[in-house]
Amino acid sequence: MSSSTKTNNLEPRVQINGNWFFQANPDFYDIDGALKELKCFLWQVKQYKSDIHQGDIAYLWKSGPNGGIIAKTKVLDEPMDYPEDKAERKFYQEGNEPMNFRFGVHLQVEKVYGDPIITRQRMKADEVLRKSLIITRPSGTNFPIKPLELLALQAVIGSKI
């Protein structure tokens, strides 16, 4: 996949390489429960809509003080409006259920790590990873992983498996 540079008024200029952090807030969505039951699910895309593509890799990030990377997934399709998946409804915390349609992508679960394989604290301790948007600007759903961050992630994940 070729790299492109993305820039607009809301998103910082970054090198896009097909690797992402997709963030789940357990106050809104039971990501742990979903990962136990579902092998594929719909993920909302709010940022970088034109840069996320079929075949991209998305590391699921669980937000919160004890959060971190909890799974590796593969993007199965291009972002578009999808009808709600009834199988997922039970994972939404009360009052946070999706509307009838949601702009997003389907993710296929490739690996569930259980406890975070890389925690927020571990990311902050790493010279490269502490600069990741998921750490420096954590408000959002989708965050690109820069090329150097990907190398650092792969090194840490590889050392833990």
Phi and psi in radians as a Rosetta constraint file:
Dihedral C 1 N 2 CA 2 C 2 CIRCULARHARMONIC -1.399 0.35
Dihedral N 2 CA 2 C 2 N 3 CIRCULARHARMONIC 2.660 0.35
Dihedral C 2 N 3 CA 3 C 3 CIRCULARHARMONIC -1.544 0.35
Dihedral N 3 CA 3 C 3 N 4 CIRCULARHARMONIC 2.627 0.35
Dihedral C 3 N 4 CA 4 C 4 CIRCULARHARMONIC -2.435 0.35
Dihedral N 4 CA 4 C 4 N 5 CIRCULARHARMONIC 2.811 0.35
Dihedral C 4 N 5 CA 5 C 5 CIRCULARHARMONIC -1.865 0.35
Dihedral N 5 CA 5 C 5 N 6 CIRCULARHARMONIC 2.256 0.35
Dihedral C 5 N 6 CA 6 C 6 CIRCULARHARMONIC -1.917 0.35
Dihedral N 6 CA 6 C 6 N 7 CIRCULARHARMONIC 2.355 0.35
Dihedral C 6 N 7 CA 7 C 7 CIRCULARHARMONIC -2.688 0.35
Dihedral N 7 CA 7 C 7 N 8 CIRCULARHARMONIC 2.424 0.35
Dihedral C 7 N 8 CA 8 C 8 CIRCULARHARMONIC -2.802 0.35
Dihedral N 8 CA 8 C 8 N 9 CIRCULARHARMONIC -2.985 0.35
Dihedral C 8 N 9 CA 9 C 9 CIRCULARHARMONIC -1.187 0.35
Dihedral N 9 CA 9 C 9 N 10 CIRCULARHARMONIC -0.481 0.35
Dihedral C 9 N 10 CA 10 C 10 CIRCULARHARMONIC -1.758 0.35
Dihedral N 10 CA 10 C 10 N 11 CIRCULARHARMONIC -0.443 0.35
Dihedral C 10 N 11 CA 11 C 11 CIRCULARHARMONIC -1.988 0.35
Dihedral N 11 CA 11 C 11 N 12 CIRCULARHARMONIC 2.407 0.35
Dihedral C 11 N 12 CA 12 C 12 CIRCULARHARMONIC -1.213 0.35
Dihedral N 12 CA 12 C 12 N 13 CIRCULARHARMONIC 2.769 0.35
Dihedral C 12 N 13 CA 13 C 13 CIRCULARHARMONIC -1.247 0.35
Dihedral N 13 CA 13 C 13 N 14 CIRCULARHARMONIC 2.096 0.35
Dihedral C 13 N 14 CA 14 C 14 CIRCULARHARMONIC -2.458 0.35
Dihedral N 14 CA 14 C 14 N 15 CIRCULARHARMONIC 2.769 0.35
Dihedral C 14 N 15 CA 15 C 15 CIRCULARHARMONIC -1.504 0.35
Dihedral N 15 CA 15 C 15 N 16 CIRCULARHARMONIC 2.117 0.35
Dihedral C 15 N 16 CA 16 C 16 CIRCULARHARMONIC -1.631 0.35
Dihedral N 16 CA 16 C 16 N 17 CIRCULARHARMONIC 2.220 0.35
Dihedral C 16 N 17 CA 17 C 17 CIRCULARHARMONIC -2.292 0.35
Dihedral N 17 CA 17 C 17 N 18 CIRCULARHARMONIC 0.242 0.35
Dihedral C 17 N 18 CA 18 C 18 CIRCULARHARMONIC 1.485 0.35
Dihedral N 18 CA 18 C 18 N 19 CIRCULARHARMONIC 0.302 0.35
Dihedral C 18 N 19 CA 19 C 19 CIRCULARHARMONIC -2.234 0.35
Dihedral N 19 CA 19 C 19 N 20 CIRCULARHARMONIC 2.386 0.35
Dihedral C 19 N 20 CA 20 C 20 CIRCULARHARMONIC -2.421 0.35
Dihedral N 20 CA 20 C 20 N 21 CIRCULARHARMONIC 2.730 0.35
Dihedral C 20 N 21 CA 21 C 21 CIRCULARHARMONIC -1.804 0.35
Dihedral N 21 CA 21 C 21 N 22 CIRCULARHARMONIC 2.206 0.35
Dihedral C 21 N 22 CA 22 C 22 CIRCULARHARMONIC -1.954 0.35
Dihedral N 22 CA 22 C 22 N 23 CIRCULARHARMONIC 2.096 0.35
Dihedral C 22 N 23 CA 23 C 23 CIRCULARHARMONIC -1.675 0.35
Dihedral N 23 CA 23 C 23 N 24 CIRCULARHARMONIC 2.367 0.35
Dihedral C 23 N 24 CA 24 C 24 CIRCULARHARMONIC -2.043 0.35
Dihedral N 24 CA 24 C 24 N 25 CIRCULARHARMONIC 2.285 0.35
Dihedral C 24 N 25 CA 25 C 25 CIRCULARHARMONIC -1.751 0.35
Dihedral N 25 CA 25 C 25 N 26 CIRCULARHARMONIC 1.983 0.35
Dihedral C 25 N 26 CA 26 C 26 CIRCULARHARMONIC -1.116 0.35
Dihedral N 26 CA 26 C 26 N 27 CIRCULARHARMONIC -0.243 0.35
Dihedral C 26 N 27 CA 27 C 27 CIRCULARHARMONIC -1.246 0.35
Dihedral N 27 CA 27 C 27 N 28 CIRCULARHARMONIC -0.354 0.35
Dihedral C 27 N 28 CA 28 C 28 CIRCULARHARMONIC -1.952 0.35
Dihedral N 28 CA 28 C 28 N 29 CIRCULARHARMONIC -0.549 0.35
Dihedral C 28 N 29 CA 29 C 29 CIRCULARHARMONIC -2.505 0.35
Dihedral N 29 CA 29 C 29 N 30 CIRCULARHARMONIC 2.266 0.35
Dihedral C 29 N 30 CA 30 C 30 CIRCULARHARMONIC -1.403 0.35
Dihedral N 30 CA 30 C 30 N 31 CIRCULARHARMONIC 1.411 0.35
Dihedral C 30 N 31 CA 31 C 31 CIRCULARHARMONIC -1.141 0.35
Dihedral N 31 CA 31 C 31 N 32 CIRCULARHARMONIC -0.619 0.35
Dihedral C 31 N 32 CA 32 C 32 CIRCULARHARMONIC -1.111 0.35
Dihedral N 32 CA 32 C 32 N 33 CIRCULARHARMONIC -0.778 0.35
Dihedral C 32 N 33 CA 33 C 33 CIRCULARHARMONIC -1.118 0.35
Dihedral N 33 CA 33 C 33 N 34 CIRCULARHARMONIC -0.730 0.35
Dihedral C 33 N 34 CA 34 C 34 CIRCULARHARMONIC -1.092 0.35
Dihedral N 34 CA 34 C 34 N 35 CIRCULARHARMONIC -0.732 0.35
Dihedral C 34 N 35 CA 35 C 35 CIRCULARHARMONIC -1.188 0.35
Dihedral N 35 CA 35 C 35 N 36 CIRCULARHARMONIC -0.463 0.35
Dihedral C 35 N 36 CA 36 C 36 CIRCULARHARMONIC -1.291 0.35
Dihedral N 36 CA 36 C 36 N 37 CIRCULARHARMONIC -0.554 0.35
Dihedral C 36 N 37 CA 37 C 37 CIRCULARHARMONIC -1.830 0.35
Dihedral N 37 CA 37 C 37 N 38 CIRCULARHARMONIC -0.520 0.35
Dihedral C 37 N 38 CA 38 C 38 CIRCULARHARMONIC -1.930 0.35
Dihedral N 38 CA 38 C 38 N 39 CIRCULARHARMONIC 2.444 0.35
Dihedral C 38 N 39 CA 39 C 39 CIRCULARHARMONIC -1.739 0.35
Dihedral N 39 CA 39 C 39 N 40 CIRCULARHARMONIC -0.242 0.35
Dihedral C 39 N 40 CA 40 C 40 CIRCULARHARMONIC -2.593 0.35
Dihedral N 40 CA 40 C 40 N 41 CIRCULARHARMONIC 2.394 0.35
Dihedral C 40 N 41 CA 41 C 41 CIRCULARHARMONIC -2.692 0.35
Dihedral N 41 CA 41 C 41 N 42 CIRCULARHARMONIC 2.887 0.35
Dihedral C 41 N 42 CA 42 C 42 CIRCULARHARMONIC -1.519 0.35
Dihedral N 42 CA 42 C 42 N 43 CIRCULARHARMONIC 2.336 0.35
Dihedral C 42 N 43 CA 43 C 43 CIRCULARHARMONIC -2.130 0.35
Dihedral N 43 CA 43 C 43 N 44 CIRCULARHARMONIC 2.262 0.35
Dihedral C 43 N 44 CA 44 C 44 CIRCULARHARMONIC -1.180 0.35
Dihedral N 44 CA 44 C 44 N 45 CIRCULARHARMONIC 2.422 0.35
Dihedral C 44 N 45 CA 45 C 45 CIRCULARHARMONIC -2.049 0.35
Dihedral N 45 CA 45 C 45 N 46 CIRCULARHARMONIC 2.044 0.35
Dihedral C 45 N 46 CA 46 C 46 CIRCULARHARMONIC -1.976 0.35
Dihedral N 46 CA 46 C 46 N 47 CIRCULARHARMONIC -0.472 0.35
Dihedral C 46 N 47 CA 47 C 47 CIRCULARHARMONIC -2.181 0.35
Dihedral N 47 CA 47 C 47 N 48 CIRCULARHARMONIC 2.703 0.35
Dihedral C 47 N 48 CA 48 C 48 CIRCULARHARMONIC 1.014 0.35
Dihedral N 48 CA 48 C 48 N 49 CIRCULARHARMONIC 0.631 0.35
Dihedral C 48 N 49 CA 49 C 49 CIRCULARHARMONIC -0.992 0.35
Dihedral N 49 CA 49 C 49 N 50 CIRCULARHARMONIC -0.630 0.35
Dihedral C 49 N 50 CA 50 C 50 CIRCULARHARMONIC -1.535 0.35
Dihedral N 50 CA 50 C 50 N 51 CIRCULARHARMONIC -0.034 0.35
Dihedral C 50 N 51 CA 51 C 51 CIRCULARHARMONIC -1.875 0.35
Dihedral N 51 CA 51 C 51 N 52 CIRCULARHARMONIC -0.252 0.35
Dihedral C 51 N 52 CA 52 C 52 CIRCULARHARMONIC -1.551 0.35
Dihedral N 52 CA 52 C 52 N 53 CIRCULARHARMONIC 2.274 0.35
Dihedral C 52 N 53 CA 53 C 53 CIRCULARHARMONIC -2.390 0.35
Dihedral N 53 CA 53 C 53 N 54 CIRCULARHARMONIC 2.785 0.35
Dihedral C 53 N 54 CA 54 C 54 CIRCULARHARMONIC -0.933 0.35
Dihedral N 54 CA 54 C 54 N 55 CIRCULARHARMONIC 2.348 0.35
Dihedral C 54 N 55 CA 55 C 55 CIRCULARHARMONIC 1.644 0.35
Dihedral N 55 CA 55 C 55 N 56 CIRCULARHARMONIC -0.249 0.35
Dihedral C 55 N 56 CA 56 C 56 CIRCULARHARMONIC -1.120 0.35
Dihedral N 56 CA 56 C 56 N 57 CIRCULARHARMONIC 2.777 0.35
Dihedral C 56 N 57 CA 57 C 57 CIRCULARHARMONIC -1.824 0.35
Dihedral N 57 CA 57 C 57 N 58 CIRCULARHARMONIC 2.346 0.35
Dihedral C 57 N 58 CA 58 C 58 CIRCULARHARMONIC -2.187 0.35
Dihedral N 58 CA 58 C 58 N 59 CIRCULARHARMONIC 2.103 0.35
Dihedral C 58 N 59 CA 59 C 59 CIRCULARHARMONIC -1.539 0.35
Dihedral N 59 CA 59 C 59 N 60 CIRCULARHARMONIC 2.185 0.35
Dihedral C 59 N 60 CA 60 C 60 CIRCULARHARMONIC -1.424 0.35
Dihedral N 60 CA 60 C 60 N 61 CIRCULARHARMONIC 2.225 0.35
Dihedral C 60 N 61 CA 61 C 61 CIRCULARHARMONIC -1.947 0.35
Dihedral N 61 CA 61 C 61 N 62 CIRCULARHARMONIC 2.142 0.35
Dihedral C 61 N 62 CA 62 C 62 CIRCULARHARMONIC -1.603 0.35
Dihedral N 62 CA 62 C 62 N 63 CIRCULARHARMONIC 2.112 0.35
Dihedral C 62 N 63 CA 63 C 63 CIRCULARHARMONIC -1.334 0.35
Dihedral N 63 CA 63 C 63 N 64 CIRCULARHARMONIC 2.958 0.35
Dihedral C 63 N 64 CA 64 C 64 CIRCULARHARMONIC 1.974 0.35
Dihedral N 64 CA 64 C 64 N 65 CIRCULARHARMONIC 2.920 0.35
Dihedral C 64 N 65 CA 65 C 65 CIRCULARHARMONIC -1.081 0.35
Dihedral N 65 CA 65 C 65 N 66 CIRCULARHARMONIC -0.506 0.35
Dihedral C 65 N 66 CA 66 C 66 CIRCULARHARMONIC -1.831 0.35
Dihedral N 66 CA 66 C 66 N 67 CIRCULARHARMONIC 0.352 0.35
Dihedral C 66 N 67 CA 67 C 67 CIRCULARHARMONIC -1.398 0.35
Dihedral N 67 CA 67 C 67 N 68 CIRCULARHARMONIC -3.085 0.35
Dihedral C 67 N 68 CA 68 C 68 CIRCULARHARMONIC 2.739 0.35
Dihedral N 68 CA 68 C 68 N 69 CIRCULARHARMONIC -2.867 0.35
Dihedral C 68 N 69 CA 69 C 69 CIRCULARHARMONIC -1.371 0.35
Dihedral N 69 CA 69 C 69 N 70 CIRCULARHARMONIC 2.131 0.35
Dihedral C 69 N 70 CA 70 C 70 CIRCULARHARMONIC -2.008 0.35
Dihedral N 70 CA 70 C 70 N 71 CIRCULARHARMONIC -0.214 0.35
Dihedral C 70 N 71 CA 71 C 71 CIRCULARHARMONIC -2.828 0.35
Dihedral N 71 CA 71 C 71 N 72 CIRCULARHARMONIC 2.792 0.35
Dihedral C 71 N 72 CA 72 C 72 CIRCULARHARMONIC -2.052 0.35
Dihedral N 72 CA 72 C 72 N 73 CIRCULARHARMONIC 2.319 0.35
Dihedral C 72 N 73 CA 73 C 73 CIRCULARHARMONIC -2.313 0.35
Dihedral N 73 CA 73 C 73 N 74 CIRCULARHARMONIC 2.929 0.35
Dihedral C 73 N 74 CA 74 C 74 CIRCULARHARMONIC -2.131 0.35
Dihedral N 74 CA 74 C 74 N 75 CIRCULARHARMONIC 2.355 0.35
Dihedral C 74 N 75 CA 75 C 75 CIRCULARHARMONIC -1.317 0.35
Dihedral N 75 CA 75 C 75 N 76 CIRCULARHARMONIC 2.179 0.35
Dihedral C 75 N 76 CA 76 C 76 CIRCULARHARMONIC -1.633 0.35
Dihedral N 76 CA 76 C 76 N 77 CIRCULARHARMONIC -0.288 0.35
Dihedral C 76 N 77 CA 77 C 77 CIRCULARHARMONIC -2.698 0.35
Dihedral N 77 CA 77 C 77 N 78 CIRCULARHARMONIC 3.032 0.35
Dihedral C 77 N 78 CA 78 C 78 CIRCULARHARMONIC -1.375 0.35
Dihedral N 78 CA 78 C 78 N 79 CIRCULARHARMONIC 2.605 0.35
Dihedral C 78 N 79 CA 79 C 79 CIRCULARHARMONIC -1.076 0.35
Dihedral N 79 CA 79 C 79 N 80 CIRCULARHARMONIC 2.339 0.35
Dihedral C 79 N 80 CA 80 C 80 CIRCULARHARMONIC -2.888 0.35
Dihedral N 80 CA 80 C 80 N 81 CIRCULARHARMONIC 3.065 0.35
Dihedral C 80 N 81 CA 81 C 81 CIRCULARHARMONIC -1.298 0.35
Dihedral N 81 CA 81 C 81 N 82 CIRCULARHARMONIC 2.278 0.35
Dihedral C 81 N 82 CA 82 C 82 CIRCULARHARMONIC -2.217 0.35
Dihedral N 82 CA 82 C 82 N 83 CIRCULARHARMONIC 2.550 0.35
Dihedral C 82 N 83 CA 83 C 83 CIRCULARHARMONIC -1.208 0.35
Dihedral N 83 CA 83 C 83 N 84 CIRCULARHARMONIC 2.698 0.35
Dihedral C 83 N 84 CA 84 C 84 CIRCULARHARMONIC -1.014 0.35
Dihedral N 84 CA 84 C 84 N 85 CIRCULARHARMONIC 2.456 0.35
Dihedral C 84 N 85 CA 85 C 85 CIRCULARHARMONIC -1.646 0.35
Dihedral N 85 CA 85 C 85 N 86 CIRCULARHARMONIC 1.969 0.35
Dihedral C 85 N 86 CA 86 C 86 CIRCULARHARMONIC -1.049 0.35
Dihedral N 86 CA 86 C 86 N 87 CIRCULARHARMONIC -0.530 0.35
Dihedral C 86 N 87 CA 87 C 87 CIRCULARHARMONIC -1.146 0.35
Dihedral N 87 CA 87 C 87 N 88 CIRCULARHARMONIC -0.407 0.35
Dihedral C 87 N 88 CA 88 C 88 CIRCULARHARMONIC -1.557 0.35
Dihedral N 88 CA 88 C 88 N 89 CIRCULARHARMONIC -0.300 0.35
Dihedral C 88 N 89 CA 89 C 89 CIRCULARHARMONIC -0.934 0.35
Dihedral N 89 CA 89 C 89 N 90 CIRCULARHARMONIC -0.672 0.35
Dihedral C 89 N 90 CA 90 C 90 CIRCULARHARMONIC -1.187 0.35
Dihedral N 90 CA 90 C 90 N 91 CIRCULARHARMONIC -0.242 0.35
Dihedral C 90 N 91 CA 91 C 91 CIRCULARHARMONIC -1.548 0.35
Dihedral N 91 CA 91 C 91 N 92 CIRCULARHARMONIC -0.175 0.35
Dihedral C 91 N 92 CA 92 C 92 CIRCULARHARMONIC -1.438 0.35
Dihedral N 92 CA 92 C 92 N 93 CIRCULARHARMONIC 2.329 0.35
Dihedral C 92 N 93 CA 93 C 93 CIRCULARHARMONIC -1.173 0.35
Dihedral N 93 CA 93 C 93 N 94 CIRCULARHARMONIC 2.585 0.35
Dihedral C 93 N 94 CA 94 C 94 CIRCULARHARMONIC -0.900 0.35
Dihedral N 94 CA 94 C 94 N 95 CIRCULARHARMONIC 2.295 0.35
Dihedral C 94 N 95 CA 95 C 95 CIRCULARHARMONIC 1.554 0.35
Dihedral N 95 CA 95 C 95 N 96 CIRCULARHARMONIC -0.078 0.35
Dihedral C 95 N 96 CA 96 C 96 CIRCULARHARMONIC -2.054 0.35
Dihedral N 96 CA 96 C 96 N 97 CIRCULARHARMONIC 0.346 0.35
Dihedral C 96 N 97 CA 97 C 97 CIRCULARHARMONIC -1.133 0.35
Dihedral N 97 CA 97 C 97 N 98 CIRCULARHARMONIC 2.561 0.35
Dihedral C 97 N 98 CA 98 C 98 CIRCULARHARMONIC -1.243 0.35
Dihedral N 98 CA 98 C 98 N 99 CIRCULARHARMONIC 2.847 0.35
Dihedral C 98 N 99 CA 99 C 99 CIRCULARHARMONIC -1.288 0.35
Dihedral N 99 CA 99 C 99 N 100 CIRCULARHARMONIC -3.111 0.35
Dihedral C 99 N 100 CA 100 C 100 CIRCULARHARMONIC -1.083 0.35
Dihedral N 100 CA 100 C 100 N 101 CIRCULARHARMONIC -0.557 0.35
Dihedral C 100 N 101 CA 101 C 101 CIRCULARHARMONIC -2.241 0.35
Dihedral N 101 CA 101 C 101 N 102 CIRCULARHARMONIC 2.615 0.35
Dihedral C 101 N 102 CA 102 C 102 CIRCULARHARMONIC -2.495 0.35
Dihedral N 102 CA 102 C 102 N 103 CIRCULARHARMONIC 2.366 0.35
Dihedral C 102 N 103 CA 103 C 103 CIRCULARHARMONIC -1.419 0.35
Dihedral N 103 CA 103 C 103 N 104 CIRCULARHARMONIC 2.136 0.35
Dihedral C 103 N 104 CA 104 C 104 CIRCULARHARMONIC -3.082 0.35
Dihedral N 104 CA 104 C 104 N 105 CIRCULARHARMONIC -2.833 0.35
Dihedral C 104 N 105 CA 105 C 105 CIRCULARHARMONIC -2.358 0.35
Dihedral N 105 CA 105 C 105 N 106 CIRCULARHARMONIC 2.746 0.35
Dihedral C 105 N 106 CA 106 C 106 CIRCULARHARMONIC -1.569 0.35
Dihedral N 106 CA 106 C 106 N 107 CIRCULARHARMONIC 2.385 0.35
Dihedral C 106 N 107 CA 107 C 107 CIRCULARHARMONIC -1.992 0.35
Dihedral N 107 CA 107 C 107 N 108 CIRCULARHARMONIC 2.346 0.35
Dihedral C 107 N 108 CA 108 C 108 CIRCULARHARMONIC -1.775 0.35
Dihedral N 108 CA 108 C 108 N 109 CIRCULARHARMONIC 2.201 0.35
Dihedral C 108 N 109 CA 109 C 109 CIRCULARHARMONIC -1.285 0.35
Dihedral N 109 CA 109 C 109 N 110 CIRCULARHARMONIC 2.164 0.35
Dihedral C 109 N 110 CA 110 C 110 CIRCULARHARMONIC -1.773 0.35
Dihedral N 110 CA 110 C 110 N 111 CIRCULARHARMONIC -0.645 0.35
Dihedral C 110 N 111 CA 111 C 111 CIRCULARHARMONIC -2.686 0.35
Dihedral N 111 CA 111 C 111 N 112 CIRCULARHARMONIC 2.241 0.35
Dihedral C 111 N 112 CA 112 C 112 CIRCULARHARMONIC -1.852 0.35
Dihedral N 112 CA 112 C 112 N 113 CIRCULARHARMONIC 2.216 0.35
Dihedral C 112 N 113 CA 113 C 113 CIRCULARHARMONIC -1.591 0.35
Dihedral N 113 CA 113 C 113 N 114 CIRCULARHARMONIC -0.224 0.35
Dihedral C 113 N 114 CA 114 C 114 CIRCULARHARMONIC 1.389 0.35
Dihedral N 114 CA 114 C 114 N 115 CIRCULARHARMONIC -1.901 0.35
Dihedral C 114 N 115 CA 115 C 115 CIRCULARHARMONIC -1.173 0.35
Dihedral N 115 CA 115 C 115 N 116 CIRCULARHARMONIC 2.688 0.35
Dihedral C 115 N 116 CA 116 C 116 CIRCULARHARMONIC -0.951 0.35
Dihedral N 116 CA 116 C 116 N 117 CIRCULARHARMONIC 2.228 0.35
Dihedral C 116 N 117 CA 117 C 117 CIRCULARHARMONIC -1.307 0.35
Dihedral N 117 CA 117 C 117 N 118 CIRCULARHARMONIC -0.519 0.35
Dihedral C 117 N 118 CA 118 C 118 CIRCULARHARMONIC -2.309 0.35
Dihedral N 118 CA 118 C 118 N 119 CIRCULARHARMONIC 2.026 0.35
Dihedral C 118 N 119 CA 119 C 119 CIRCULARHARMONIC -1.486 0.35
Dihedral N 119 CA 119 C 119 N 120 CIRCULARHARMONIC 2.903 0.35
Dihedral C 119 N 120 CA 120 C 120 CIRCULARHARMONIC -0.992 0.35
Dihedral N 120 CA 120 C 120 N 121 CIRCULARHARMONIC -0.748 0.35
Dihedral C 120 N 121 CA 121 C 121 CIRCULARHARMONIC -1.090 0.35
Dihedral N 121 CA 121 C 121 N 122 CIRCULARHARMONIC -0.718 0.35
Dihedral C 121 N 122 CA 122 C 122 CIRCULARHARMONIC -1.127 0.35
Dihedral N 122 CA 122 C 122 N 123 CIRCULARHARMONIC -0.717 0.35
Dihedral C 122 N 123 CA 123 C 123 CIRCULARHARMONIC -1.083 0.35
Dihedral N 123 CA 123 C 123 N 124 CIRCULARHARMONIC -0.780 0.35
Dihedral C 123 N 124 CA 124 C 124 CIRCULARHARMONIC -1.160 0.35
Dihedral N 124 CA 124 C 124 N 125 CIRCULARHARMONIC -0.447 0.35
Dihedral C 124 N 125 CA 125 C 125 CIRCULARHARMONIC -1.427 0.35
Dihedral N 125 CA 125 C 125 N 126 CIRCULARHARMONIC -0.276 0.35
Dihedral C 125 N 126 CA 126 C 126 CIRCULARHARMONIC -1.578 0.35
Dihedral N 126 CA 126 C 126 N 127 CIRCULARHARMONIC 2.329 0.35
Dihedral C 126 N 127 CA 127 C 127 CIRCULARHARMONIC -0.994 0.35
Dihedral N 127 CA 127 C 127 N 128 CIRCULARHARMONIC -0.676 0.35
Dihedral C 127 N 128 CA 128 C 128 CIRCULARHARMONIC -1.517 0.35
Dihedral N 128 CA 128 C 128 N 129 CIRCULARHARMONIC -0.857 0.35
Dihedral C 128 N 129 CA 129 C 129 CIRCULARHARMONIC -1.172 0.35
Dihedral N 129 CA 129 C 129 N 130 CIRCULARHARMONIC -0.462 0.35
Dihedral C 129 N 130 CA 130 C 130 CIRCULARHARMONIC -1.123 0.35
Dihedral N 130 CA 130 C 130 N 131 CIRCULARHARMONIC -0.306 0.35
Dihedral C 130 N 131 CA 131 C 131 CIRCULARHARMONIC -1.590 0.35
Dihedral N 131 CA 131 C 131 N 132 CIRCULARHARMONIC -0.016 0.35
Dihedral C 131 N 132 CA 132 C 132 CIRCULARHARMONIC -1.083 0.35
Dihedral N 132 CA 132 C 132 N 133 CIRCULARHARMONIC 2.526 0.35
Dihedral C 132 N 133 CA 133 C 133 CIRCULARHARMONIC -1.064 0.35
Dihedral N 133 CA 133 C 133 N 134 CIRCULARHARMONIC -0.537 0.35
Dihedral C 133 N 134 CA 134 C 134 CIRCULARHARMONIC -1.114 0.35
Dihedral N 134 CA 134 C 134 N 135 CIRCULARHARMONIC -0.394 0.35
Dihedral C 134 N 135 CA 135 C 135 CIRCULARHARMONIC -1.675 0.35
Dihedral N 135 CA 135 C 135 N 136 CIRCULARHARMONIC -0.829 0.35
Dihedral C 135 N 136 CA 136 C 136 CIRCULARHARMONIC -1.409 0.35
Dihedral N 136 CA 136 C 136 N 137 CIRCULARHARMONIC -0.493 0.35
Dihedral C 136 N 137 CA 137 C 137 CIRCULARHARMONIC -2.440 0.35
Dihedral N 137 CA 137 C 137 N 138 CIRCULARHARMONIC 1.153 0.35
Dihedral C 137 N 138 CA 138 C 138 CIRCULARHARMONIC -1.298 0.35
Dihedral N 138 CA 138 C 138 N 139 CIRCULARHARMONIC 0.029 0.35
Dihedral C 138 N 139 CA 139 C 139 CIRCULARHARMONIC -1.464 0.35
Dihedral N 139 CA 139 C 139 N 140 CIRCULARHARMONIC 1.861 0.35
Dihedral C 139 N 140 CA 140 C 140 CIRCULARHARMONIC 2.733 0.35
Dihedral N 140 CA 140 C 140 N 141 CIRCULARHARMONIC -3.082 0.35
Dihedral C 140 N 141 CA 141 C 141 CIRCULARHARMONIC -1.969 0.35
Dihedral N 141 CA 141 C 141 N 142 CIRCULARHARMONIC -0.696 0.35
Dihedral C 141 N 142 CA 142 C 142 CIRCULARHARMONIC -2.205 0.35
Dihedral N 142 CA 142 C 142 N 143 CIRCULARHARMONIC 2.310 0.35
Dihedral C 142 N 143 CA 143 C 143 CIRCULARHARMONIC -2.378 0.35
Dihedral N 143 CA 143 C 143 N 144 CIRCULARHARMONIC 2.273 0.35
Dihedral C 143 N 144 CA 144 C 144 CIRCULARHARMONIC -1.250 0.35
Dihedral N 144 CA 144 C 144 N 145 CIRCULARHARMONIC 2.620 0.35
Dihedral C 144 N 145 CA 145 C 145 CIRCULARHARMONIC -1.816 0.35
Dihedral N 145 CA 145 C 145 N 146 CIRCULARHARMONIC 2.096 0.35
Dihedral C 145 N 146 CA 146 C 146 CIRCULARHARMONIC -1.243 0.35
Dihedral N 146 CA 146 C 146 N 147 CIRCULARHARMONIC 2.724 0.35
Dihedral C 146 N 147 CA 147 C 147 CIRCULARHARMONIC -0.919 0.35
Dihedral N 147 CA 147 C 147 N 148 CIRCULARHARMONIC -0.794 0.35
Dihedral C 147 N 148 CA 148 C 148 CIRCULARHARMONIC -1.172 0.35
Dihedral N 148 CA 148 C 148 N 149 CIRCULARHARMONIC -0.613 0.35
Dihedral C 148 N 149 CA 149 C 149 CIRCULARHARMONIC -1.126 0.35
Dihedral N 149 CA 149 C 149 N 150 CIRCULARHARMONIC -0.688 0.35
Dihedral C 149 N 150 CA 150 C 150 CIRCULARHARMONIC -1.083 0.35
Dihedral N 150 CA 150 C 150 N 151 CIRCULARHARMONIC -0.754 0.35
Dihedral C 150 N 151 CA 151 C 151 CIRCULARHARMONIC -1.069 0.35
Dihedral N 151 CA 151 C 151 N 152 CIRCULARHARMONIC -0.757 0.35
Dihedral C 151 N 152 CA 152 C 152 CIRCULARHARMONIC -1.127 0.35
Dihedral N 152 CA 152 C 152 N 153 CIRCULARHARMONIC -0.741 0.35
Dihedral C 152 N 153 CA 153 C 153 CIRCULARHARMONIC -1.056 0.35
Dihedral N 153 CA 153 C 153 N 154 CIRCULARHARMONIC -0.852 0.35
Dihedral C 153 N 154 CA 154 C 154 CIRCULARHARMONIC -1.075 0.35
Dihedral N 154 CA 154 C 154 N 155 CIRCULARHARMONIC -0.644 0.35
Dihedral C 154 N 155 CA 155 C 155 CIRCULARHARMONIC -1.132 0.35
Dihedral N 155 CA 155 C 155 N 156 CIRCULARHARMONIC -0.779 0.35
Dihedral C 155 N 156 CA 156 C 156 CIRCULARHARMONIC -1.207 0.35
Dihedral N 156 CA 156 C 156 N 157 CIRCULARHARMONIC -0.792 0.35
Dihedral C 156 N 157 CA 157 C 157 CIRCULARHARMONIC -1.099 0.35
Dihedral N 157 CA 157 C 157 N 158 CIRCULARHARMONIC -0.770 0.35
Dihedral C 157 N 158 CA 158 C 158 CIRCULARHARMONIC -1.060 0.35
Dihedral N 158 CA 158 C 158 N 159 CIRCULARHARMONIC -0.607 0.35
Dihedral C 158 N 159 CA 159 C 159 CIRCULARHARMONIC -1.313 0.35
Dihedral N 159 CA 159 C 159 N 160 CIRCULARHARMONIC -0.299 0.35
Dihedral C 159 N 160 CA 160 C 160 CIRCULARHARMONIC -1.689 0.35
Dihedral N 160 CA 160 C 160 N 161 CIRCULARHARMONIC -0.247 0.35
